[in-house]
Amino acid sequence: MKKFTYGTLLLLFLSVACSNEQKAVSKFFDFEGLVDEQVSLLNQHKRVLNKMAAVNGQESDSTFLPSAKGWESELEVFRQMEMLNKPTYRSDYKILDPLKDNRSNLKIREYISTSAPVHSLKFYYHDEFSQLKKIEATILEKNVLYANGRILTMEFEDSDGKPLLNHYSMIGFQKMFMRDSVHFSLKGQIDW
């Protein structure tokens, strides 16, 4: 009886492990991993951040050397692109690849949906997708109390065959019920 119980538990454990493995493999793109890797590299190389922010026309800027937690905080917003991978939205996306970028020599892989919060996600790359140069996402969320829209952009340079973040931005608006819209922008330039 004990052998049957241990065998059943082992079989259950292995099936759960395989199920988790399939979930990781079935992602369109690993945004969590990308952000974690960029935080680690930027902190390791002690990169300086020039940050410009504006809210309804009021501007401010700063230059500083973020800690690991500082980089994590700066790049946290880009984890929102992970919504693309949610099983609920996977079948909502039309995938176009490769498209030609009319403004450069890059190719584009684009994910488009009219119903998911990430309405559009574009990856700009050279000949191979691993030669990533830019990610641009349009995120729109609405309900009866608010509307929120953002365009998130990450730009990369090549560093030893890996993409390394050198610029990011977030431009958007927020409209609360019975209140005026708030327009904002945030731009980060990373000095190498």
C-alpha positions as CSV (number, residue, x, y, z in Angstrom):
1,M,0.0,0.0,0.0
2,K,2.9,2.4,0.8
3,K,4.5,1.7,-2.5
4,F,1.3,2.6,-4.3
5,T,1.0,5.8,-2.4
6,Y,4.6,6.9,-2.9
7,G,4.4,5.9,-6.6
8,T,1.2,7.9,-7.0
9,L,2.7,10.9,-5.3
10,L,5.8,10.7,-7.5
11,L,3.7,10.4,-10.7
12,L,1.6,13.4,-9.5
13,F,4.7,15.4,-8.8
14,L,6.2,14.6,-12.2
15,S,3.0,15.5,-14.1
16,V,2.8,18.9,-12.2
17,A,6.5,19.6,-13.0
18,C,5.9,18.8,-16.7
19,S,2.8,21.0,-16.7
20,N,4.8,23.9,-15.3
21,E,7.6,23.3,-17.8
22,Q,5.0,23.5,-20.7
23,K,3.7,26.8,-19.4
24,A,7.2,28.3,-19.4
25,V,7.9,27.0,-22.9
26,S,4.6,28.3,-24.3
27,K,5.3,32.0,-23.6
28,F,5.4,34.3,-26.6
29,F,8.4,36.1,-24.9
30,D,9.9,36.0,-21.4
31,F,9.5,39.7,-20.2
32,E,10.1,38.7,-16.6
33,G,13.5,37.2,-17.5
34,L,14.4,40.2,-19.8
35,V,13.7,42.7,-17.0
36,D,15.6,40.6,-14.4
37,E,18.6,40.2,-16.8
38,Q,18.7,44.0,-17.5
39,V,18.5,44.9,-13.8
40,S,21.4,42.6,-13.1
41,L,23.5,43.9,-16.0
42,L,22.9,47.5,-15.4
43,N,23.7,47.1,-11.7
44,Q,26.8,45.0,-12.4
45,H,28.2,47.6,-14.8
46,K,27.3,50.6,-12.6
47,R,25.4,52.5,-15.3
48,V,24.2,56.1,-14.7
49,L,20.6,57.0,-15.5
50,N,19.5,60.3,-16.9
51,K,15.8,60.5,-16.2
52,M,13.3,63.0,-17.5
53,A,9.7,63.1,-16.3
54,A,6.7,65.2,-17.1
55,V,3.1,65.3,-15.7
56,N,0.7,67.6,-17.4
57,G,3.5,69.8,-18.7
58,Q,5.4,70.0,-15.4
59,E,8.9,68.7,-16.1
60,S,11.7,67.5,-13.9
61,D,15.0,65.7,-14.6
62,S,17.6,63.9,-12.6
63,T,20.9,62.0,-13.0
64,F,21.9,59.2,-10.6
65,L,23.5,55.8,-10.2
66,P,20.7,53.4,-9.2
67,S,21.2,50.5,-6.9
68,A,19.9,47.0,-7.9
69,K,16.6,47.9,-6.1
70,G,16.6,51.2,-7.9
71,W,16.9,49.6,-11.3
72,E,14.2,47.1,-10.3
73,S,11.9,50.0,-9.5
74,E,12.7,51.9,-12.7
75,L,12.0,48.8,-14.9
76,E,9.1,47.3,-13.0
77,V,6.6,48.9,-15.4
78,F,7.9,46.8,-18.3
79,R,6.8,43.6,-16.5
80,Q,3.2,44.7,-17.6
81,M,4.1,43.4,-21.0
82,E,3.9,39.9,-19.5
83,M,0.1,40.2,-19.9
84,L,0.7,39.1,-23.5
85,N,1.6,35.6,-22.2
86,K,-1.6,35.1,-20.2
87,P,-3.6,32.1,-21.4
88,T,-6.8,34.1,-21.4
89,Y,-5.4,36.4,-24.2
90,R,-3.1,34.0,-26.2
91,S,-5.7,33.2,-28.8
92,D,-6.7,36.9,-29.2
93,Y,-3.4,37.8,-30.9
94,K,-2.7,38.0,-34.6
95,I,1.1,37.6,-35.2
96,L,2.8,39.3,-38.1
97,D,6.5,38.3,-38.7
98,P,8.6,39.4,-40.4
99,L,7.5,42.9,-41.3
100,K,9.8,45.4,-42.8
101,D,10.4,48.6,-40.8
102,N,10.2,51.5,-43.3
103,R,12.4,53.8,-41.1
104,S,15.3,51.4,-40.7
105,N,16.9,48.2,-41.8
106,L,15.2,46.3,-39.0
107,K,12.5,43.6,-39.2
108,I,9.4,43.7,-36.9
109,R,7.5,40.9,-35.2
110,E,4.1,42.3,-34.2
111,Y,1.4,40.9,-31.9
112,I,-2.0,42.7,-32.4
113,S,-5.2,42.3,-30.3
114,T,-8.4,44.4,-30.1
115,S,-9.5,42.7,-26.8
116,A,-6.4,42.2,-24.7
117,P,-4.9,45.0,-22.5
118,V,-1.6,44.8,-24.6
119,H,-3.2,45.9,-27.9
120,S,0.0,46.0,-29.8
121,L,3.5,44.7,-29.2
122,K,6.3,45.1,-31.6
123,F,9.8,43.6,-31.5
124,Y,12.4,45.3,-33.8
125,Y,15.3,43.1,-34.7
126,H,18.1,42.6,-37.2
127,D,18.2,39.4,-39.3
128,E,17.6,37.1,-36.3
129,F,15.1,37.6,-33.5
130,S,17.9,37.2,-31.0
131,Q,19.4,40.5,-32.4
132,L,16.7,42.5,-30.5
133,K,17.0,46.3,-30.9
134,K,13.7,47.6,-29.6
135,I,10.4,46.6,-27.9
136,E,7.3,48.8,-28.2
137,A,4.0,48.1,-26.5
138,T,0.7,49.8,-26.5
139,I,-1.4,49.0,-23.4
140,L,-5.0,50.2,-23.0
141,E,-7.2,49.5,-20.0
142,K,-10.8,50.7,-19.5
143,N,-13.6,50.3,-17.1
144,V,-16.5,52.5,-15.9
145,L,-14.2,54.3,-13.4
146,Y,-11.1,55.0,-15.4
147,A,-9.2,54.7,-18.7
148,N,-5.5,54.3,-18.8
149,G,-3.2,54.1,-21.9
150,R,0.6,53.8,-22.1
151,I,3.2,53.3,-24.8
152,L,6.2,51.5,-23.3
153,T,9.5,51.4,-25.2
154,M,12.8,49.7,-24.5
155,E,15.8,50.2,-26.8
156,F,18.9,48.0,-26.8
157,E,22.5,48.0,-28.0
158,D,24.4,44.9,-28.7
159,S,26.8,43.8,-25.9
160,D,28.6,40.5,-26.5
161,G,25.7,39.2,-28.6
162,K,23.1,40.1,-26.0
163,P,20.6,43.0,-26.0
164,L,21.6,45.6,-23.4
165,L,19.2,48.4,-22.4
166,N,20.3,52.0,-23.3
167,H,17.0,53.9,-23.4
168,Y,13.4,53.5,-22.2
169,S,10.3,55.5,-22.2
170,M,6.7,55.5,-21.1
171,I,4.2,58.0,-22.5
172,G,0.5,57.9,-21.5
173,F,-2.6,59.2,-19.9
174,Q,-5.0,58.4,-17.1
175,K,-8.6,59.5,-17.0
176,M,-10.5,59.0,-13.8
177,F,-14.3,59.2,-13.7
178,M,-15.5,62.8,-13.2
179,R,-11.9,64.1,-13.3
180,D,-9.6,65.7,-15.9
181,S,-7.1,63.5,-17.8
182,V,-3.5,63.4,-16.6
183,H,-0.9,63.1,-19.3
184,F,2.6,61.9,-18.4
185,S,5.9,60.9,-19.9
186,L,9.0,59.3,-18.5
187,K,12.3,58.9,-20.4
188,G,15.4,57.2,-19.2
189,Q,18.8,57.5,-21.0
190,I,21.5,55.1,-19.7
191,D,25.1,56.3,-20.0
192,W,27.6,53.7,-21.0
